[in-house]
C-alpha cells in the first residue's frame, strides 16, 4: 500500500463549499477498488490548511488505475475548482515505525489479563477432553497445553509476547496443526466450547469485546483447519497475529 497526502490552503470564505465538495467527491473515491481508505482533516492552528490522506493499494494502481477510471472522472468533477489551492501532492511509503497508543485498552487488558485467559483455557480444555467430536484431537495433550494456549491468546490480544519468546511463536503453533485433518464440524464445536467457557469464567460480554473475540476465533480456526489438511502448504514463518477491536491482521506471506 501507498499513502498519498494532498495539502490544500483554502480561504475561510470557501471552507464550507470546499468541505461539501469533498463530501460529494468521497462517494466515487470510496467506490474505487484502488482506494483503501481516505480522510480529510483541517488544521486547528491554521484553519485555512487542509490535508487529504488517501491510502491506495499501490502507487501504480492510483496513477494508472484510478486516474483512468470513471471513478476519477466523477471525483475530479467535484474538486476541480480547488486544484489551484493544492500546495503539496505526494506519495509516501509506510515504514516499520507504527503502533497504537495507550488511550484505548487492549483486548488483553479488557479481558482481565493473563489470569483471565488461563481461567478460560482451563475451563475450555476440561470440556474438550470430554467431548466426543473434538476430544480425540487432544487425546495425548501435554498437561501444560491450556497454559500455552492462554499465552498464545494473551499475545494475540495485545499482552506480553511470551508465546513468541518461550514457545517459538507462529511456527510452533502452526506445527501443532499440521496433518491433523481438522473437519468443519470439529472447528465449529471448538469455537462453541470456547464461547461457552468464556461465559463460564466471566470474560467481558459487551458486544464490542465479544465481536472482536469471535472475529479472531473465526479467523484463527478457519486458518487452522486449512493448514491441517494433508495437501496444505502453509506459510511457515509469520508473526503472531495481533488482534484489535474489529481489526484483522493485514499479514501477507511471501
N, C-alpha and C positions, 0 to 999 in steps of 0.2 A: 504494500500500500504506500501511497504518497500523499503528503499533506500540502495543499495549496493555501496560501494566505494572500488575501487581497485587501490592501489598506486604502480606505476612502477618506477624503475630507469633504464633509457635507455641511453647508451653512445651516444655521439653526432654522431659518425660514423654510428650508426644504426637508427638514428632518422627517416630518410625518409622511410626506409624499414619498420620500426615499424608502422608509421602512415599509410602507404599504406596497410599493413596487416590488420589494424583495419578498414580501409575503406572497405575492402573486407568482413571482419567479420561482419560489420554492416548490411550487407544485410540479412543474416539469423537471426541475433539478432533482427532487426526491424520487421521481419516477424513473430517472435514468439508471440503467443497470450498472453503469460505471461509477456511480456515486455511492459511497459507503455511509457518509453522514455529513451534515453541514451545520453551521451555527454563525449567526450574525451578532456581533457584540458592539456596544457603544462605550467609549472611554468615559469614566466618571470624572477624571481630572480635566479632560478636554472633550466636551460633548460634540464637537464637530468631527471627531476622529472615530471611525468605524473600522472593524476588522471582520472580514468574512473568512471563515475557516471551512474548507471543504476537504474531506478525505476521499481520495479516488482509489480505485482498485490498482491503478498504476498510472504513471505519467503518460505512457503511450495511450492507455485507454481514454484518458482525459483529452489529449490533443488530437488523436486520430479517430477515436470512437465517439465520445460525446460531442466534440466540436463539429462533427459531420452528421449529426443526428437531428431528427425533428425535435428532440427534447431541447437541444441547444437553441434552435430557432425560436422556440416558444420562450425559453429562458431569456435570451438576449433581447427579445422584443420588449420585455418589461424593464430591463435595466439599461437599455441603450442610452437614455438621457443622462446617465450618471457615469458613463465611461470616462469622460474627461475629468472626473473627480478622483480617479484612481491615482494613488501615489506610489504604490508598490504592488506587484503581482508576480509571485514566485512560488516554486515548488520546493518543499523541504522533505528530506528523508528522516524518518524517526531513528533515534539512537536507542541504545540499551538502557539509557537513564530514564526510567519511568517507574511509577508506582502510585499507590493510593495513600492518601493522608489519613490521619487519625480521627477525623471528625465523624466518620461512620464506623461503628464497631464491626469487626469481622464476624462471620458466621460462627467461627470457633468461640469467640468471646460471648456472642449472643446465646449460644447453646449452653454455655457453662464451663467451657474449657476441657482439659484432658479428662478430668474426673467424670464429666457428663458423658463423654464418648466411651469411656471404659465401662460405665454402667450400661450404656446402650449395647455394646458388643457382648458383654457378659450375659445380659438377658436374651439377646438375639441368638447366640450360639447355643444356649441352653435349649431353646426351642428347635433350632436347626437340627441338632443331633437326634431329636425325637421324631423328626419329620420324614415320612416315607419317600417323599419326592426328592428333596434336596439333601437329606441326611447322608445317603451313600456317597455324595461328593466329598464329605468331610469325615468319612469313616476312620481315617488314620490321622486326624487333625492333631497337630502339635498343641500341647496344653497351653502354650503361650500365644496361640493364634488369635484369640479375642483381643488381647492387648496389642498385638501387632497391627490388627485392623483398626483399633482405636487410634494408634499412632498415625496410620495412613489417613484416616478421616480427619484427624486433627490437623495434619499438614495441608490436606486438600482445602479445608475450610478456613485457612489463614493462621493456624497455630504454628508451634515450633517445627522445624524441619527434621525431626528425629527419624522419620522413616527413611529419608534420604541419607542421613548421617550414620544411622545404626543398622539399617536393613537393606541398603543397596538401591533405594529409590524405585523409579518406574520399572526398570528392567527386572528387578526382583519380583515385583508384583505381577508383571507380565508372565514371568516364568511359572507362577502358581496356577495359571490358567491354561497354558499350552497343552494341547492334546486332551483336554477334559471332555470335549464334545458336549458342552452345556446345551440344553434344549430351551426353547422359548417358554415352555411350561415351568421348567426349573428357574429360569430367570425371573418370571413373574412371581413365583412363590417366594423366592429370595427377597424381592422387593417388598412383598406383602408382609413377610415375617419381620423385616427390619422396621417397617412402619408401625406394626403392632408393638414392637419393642420400644420404639420412640414414644408411643403413647404410654406404655407401661412405666417407663423410667422418668416421664415428665419432661421430655425435651420441649422447647417452646412450641406452642401450637398456633401462633399467629400466622395469618395467611402468607405474609412476606417470607418468613423463615421457612415454613413448610414448602412453599412453592420452589424456593431455591434448593432446599434439601432434596425434594423429589426430583427436581431437574437434574441434579448430579446423579442420583441413583439410576434414573432412566438412561442418562448418557453413559455412565460407567458400566452398568450391567449389559447394555447393548454392545459396548465395545468389548467387554469380557467374553460375551457369547460369540462374537465374530472371531476374536483371537483364539478361542478354544477349539475351533473346528479343525479337523485333520488336514485340510488343504489351505489353512491360513498362513499368510506370510506377513505378520505384523511388523511394524517399525520396532526395532529392538531397543533403541535408545531415545528417550524423550524425557522432558522434565515432569515431575509430579504435577498434575494439573492443579491450578489454584482457582477455586470456585468462589464467586462473589454473589451479591444479591441480584440474581437473574442474569448473570453473565457466564457464557460458556468460554472455555479457554481456546483462543484462536491459534492453536499449535498445528502446524503443517509439517509432516515429516519429509525428510529428504527423498 
